[in-house]
Amino acid sequence: MSEATGEAQVERLLEQALDLPAAERESFLRRSCGSEPALLARLRRLLALAEEQGGVLERPALREEARPPGGIASAEDEPTRALPSPRRPS
């Protein structure tokens, strides 16, 4: 299996697992990963991260190629700028 195919499979399975109730995810992963323990372990780690973040997992974070080379990975990484305070009526 090529790396691109593997990444597509991980993304697809992760999306499917996230769509399931938490109680059903482990059995889904075991059925879906079959005899691929590395795939199972990776999906478990990704699901744990998603749960730590309140169930929100940004899709671009899954793929390294989604990040611009040498660039800012997300809007959260951009420097913040202070906005001027609103003027109060006198």
C-alpha positions in Angstrom: 0.0 0.0 0.0 1.4 3.4 -0.9 1.8 6.1 1.7 -0.9 8.3 0.0 -3.3 5.3 0.0 -2.4 4.6 3.7 -3.1 8.3 4.6 -6.4 8.2 2.8 -7.4 5.0 4.6 -6.4 6.5 8.0 -8.4 9.7 7.3 -11.5 7.7 6.1 -11.5 5.4 9.0 -11.0 8.2 11.5 -13.9 10.1 10.0 -16.1 7.0 10.2 -15.0 6.3 13.8 -15.7 9.9 14.9 -19.2 9.6 13.4 -19.9 6.7 15.8 -20.9 6.9 19.5 -17.8 6.6 21.6 -18.9 3.2 23.0 -18.9 1.7 19.5 -15.5 3.0 18.2 -13.2 0.4 19.6 -15.1 -2.5 18.0 -15.3 -0.6 14.8 -11.5 0.0 14.8 -10.8 -3.7 15.5 -13.1 -4.8 12.7 -11.7 -2.2 10.3 -8.0 -2.6 11.0 -8.0 -6.4 10.9 -4.4 -7.7 11.2 -2.8 -4.3 11.0 -1.7 -3.4 14.6 0.2 -0.3 13.5 -3.0 1.1 11.9 -5.1 0.2 14.9 -2.6 2.0 17.2 -2.4 5.1 15.1 -6.2 5.4 14.9 -6.5 4.9 18.7 -4.0 7.8 19.2 -5.8 10.1 16.8 -9.2 9.3 18.5 -7.6 10.0 21.9 -6.4 13.4 20.6 -9.8 14.2 19.2 -11.5 13.3 22.5 -8.9 15.5 24.4 -9.8 18.4 22.1 -13.5 18.0 22.8 -14.2 15.9 19.7 -12.9 18.5 17.3 -10.0 17.4 15.1 -9.0 19.7 12.2 -8.7 17.7 9.0 -5.6 19.6 7.7 -3.7 18.4 10.8 -4.1 14.9 9.6 -2.1 15.5 6.5 1.4 17.0 6.5 1.0 18.0 2.9 -1.9 20.3 3.8 0.5 22.6 5.6 2.4 25.1 3.5 6.1 24.4 3.4 7.8 26.6 5.9 4.6 28.5 6.3 2.1 29.0 9.0 0.2 25.8 9.8 -3.0 27.5 10.8 -4.6 30.8 11.7 -4.0 30.0 15.3 -0.2 30.2 14.6 -0.4 33.7 13.2 0.8 36.5 15.3 -2.0 38.4 16.9 -2.5 42.1 16.4 -4.0 44.4 19.0 -7.1 46.1 17.9 -7.7 49.7 19.0 -10.1 50.1 21.8 -13.6 51.3 20.9 -14.1 55.0 21.6 -16.6 55.8 24.2 -19.0 58.7 23.7 -18.1 61.8 25.7 
